[in-house]
Amino acid sequence: MDKQIIRGIALFVAAICLLPIVGVIAAAAFGSFDTLGQLADTVLWRYTWTTLVLVVLVAIGSIVIGATTAWLVVTSEFRGRRFFEIALVVPLAFPAYVLAYAYTDILDHPGIVQTTLRSLMGWGPRDYWFPEIRSLGGAALMLTLVLYPYVYLLTRAGFRMQAATPFYAARSLGSSPLRAFLRVSLPMARPAIAAGTLLVVMETIADFGTVAHFSVQTFATGIYTSWFGLGDRGAAAQLALGLLAFALLVAMLEYMNRGAAAYASKGRQEPFVRFTLTGYRAFAAQFACAVPVLLGVILPTITLILMGLRSEQDIFSPRYMRFIQSTLTLASIAAVVTVFAAILLGTFNRVSPGRSALASLFIGRLGYAVPGGVIAIGLLVPFANFDNWLDARMESSFGISTGLLISGSIWLMIAAYMIRFLAAAIGAYDSGLATVTPNVDAASRVLGRSAWGTVRDIHLSVLRPSILTAMLIVFVDTVKELPATLILRPFNYDTLAVHAFRLASDERLEGAAVPSLMIAGIGLIPVIILCAQISEWRKARA
């Protein structure tokens, strides 16, 4: 009976995760194709080309920064290495649109850089050329600076798990350290790099705040424009379906590529012995690690602080307290609900392995490949239709108006967050669950515990670090999430991300700096805790 309850709830969670995809397909199929035809004649190909170019630029930039810095902190010893090992993770706390607001203030025409140039050189507005930050290249730079930690974290773990023998063999055959890295260590870390790059690509596809602020036309901005600007839900669903197909294609290609890239080692593995860098080599390593931290954390933080001071906003006012309360409430509930769903799916696969359990896990992980805007549309369309049907029935039968029971509540937002970030929670929980052998479960059952009792009394106790990691990841991602929140939020229910976006859309960047700093500050605390967790885990393993 206990297993049946777990099975039923797990299948219900999987059905919720599958609902947005079904909803988008249905809305796209039954909607009018008139608007889509007009978009195809005007901007659809621009959406496609811009999205592809943005994905390629961000992926290449993240691989270069993430893989290079990961190799340096794992294999080299230089001054500041321990600081950079943690500092390189910190950009995860910053949404890309927050960096976009900061760099617009720095590099735009009225910004401090161009103003100083004109003052020093005596130039007029048309006397010089300066790179335009509000461009496709600018958006790619902002996304790269905050997304490369995905590649860095996974690649660093991959390098730590590598045996040093192949690298030393290449060195003994006359290869330089750089050549041995490029020809031996980097190919061996390809599965980890590919996994990190997949996360980067998915986040790039899903981004809305950065490209909208820089007026870069991608599928994400096209969905929002079709929904709110043109008022055509069918066209928005059709664009969302195209974006979903592209995201799933990327995920499938990465999975196939990773399956073919398997590296096995037998016998005792010799760990890397860090080689000490001196002179210009040490300086080059420090420079390579310092640039991402400087551009992705230090410079934007200083800029946002100065902008916030100029705005003269009161962060302790009741209005800002409501923004903070809404953000923390949503992020906390989403973290608990998402991790609980991950535990259910993981437990279902553990106690009742089979096709249905594997399918449930696959569907649960599928959400990370679906952009937030797509999930929002896939949930809002069916539930809005249900609310309208129920309201009409109640009005005609009893003279009572039920209003928007589901589509106008925060619970639909929580469902969207759960679907979007469930894959991260499942990954963190499964990594810990793999350390609990099936013999432990068998011993627990022999002693009279039920399946859920085993989870409650043993798994949850042993896996507290993994559960905490999963909750922190979901919390940070929820605080930064923008497109799903914009589409699903109830009337007059704003979060810090929504408030910052609205101010930036009105070109009130100094005002947008205050909620942006709060977002970064709230996200920084879980990131620091995660770094501490990783350090403690490494010490325990050592």
Number of C-alpha atoms within 10 A of each C-alpha: 8 10 14 11 12 20 22 13 15 26 21 14 24 24 15 18 25 19 17 24 22 15 23 28 19 18 23 22 14 11 18 15 15 12 18 20 12 11 18 13 10 11 16 19 14 16 20 16 15 17 21 17 14 23 21 15 18 25 25 14 19 28 24 14 21 28 26 20 26 25 19 21 23 20 17 18 18 19 15 14 17 11 12 19 20 16 19 26 22 22 26 24 23 26 28 27 28 28 29 25 29 24 21 19 22 19 18 17 15 12 13 13 15 19 16 12 13 15 11 9 10 10 13 10 11 6 9 11 8 10 10 14 20 20 16 20 18 21 28 22 23 24 30 27 26 28 31 29 28 23 29 28 20 22 30 26 15 21 23 17 13 20 18 17 13 15 19 16 13 18 16 11 9 10 15 12 13 11 14 20 18 12 14 16 21 19 13 21 23 19 23 24 25 21 18 25 26 22 19 25 24 20 19 27 24 27 26 28 27 25 27 21 20 20 14 24 22 27 29 28 23 22 27 24 16 21 18 12 10 13 12 19 22 25 26 29 28 26 25 30 24 15 25 22 14 18 20 17 13 16 20 13 12 17 16 11 14 16 10 10 15 11 11 6 8 6 5 7 12 12 14 18 11 13 11 12 16 13 8 9 12 17 14 13 22 19 12 15 25 18 15 23 19 16 18 25 23 13 15 23 22 12 19 26 17 15 20 22 15 12 16 11 14 12 15 10 9 10 11 19 13 16 20 21 15 18 23 18 14 19 24 20 16 28 28 18 19 29 27 18 23 30 22 23 26 22 24 28 21 15 17 16 12 11 10 16 22 16 14 24 24 14 21 29 23 21 25 23 27 27 24 29 30 32 30 27 28 26 25 23 20 19 19 16 13 16 19 18 12 17 19 17 15 15 14 11 9 9 11 12 14 14 15 17 16 15 23 18 15 17 17 21 26 22 19 30 29 30 29 29 29 29 25 23 28 25 16 21 25 19 12 16 20 9 10 14 9 13 9 13 20 13 12 18 14 10 9 10 16 16 21 18 14 19 20 12 12 15 19 16 11 15 20 13 18 21 24 19 24 26 25 24 21 27 26 25 21 28 27 27 23 24 24 22 26 22 19 24 20 16 8 6 17 21 28 27 28 23 20 28 26 17 16 22 14 10 13 15 23 24 23 28 31 25 25 29 20 17 24 22 14 20 25 18 14 20 21 16 14 19 17 13 16 15 13 12 12 10 9 8 7 6
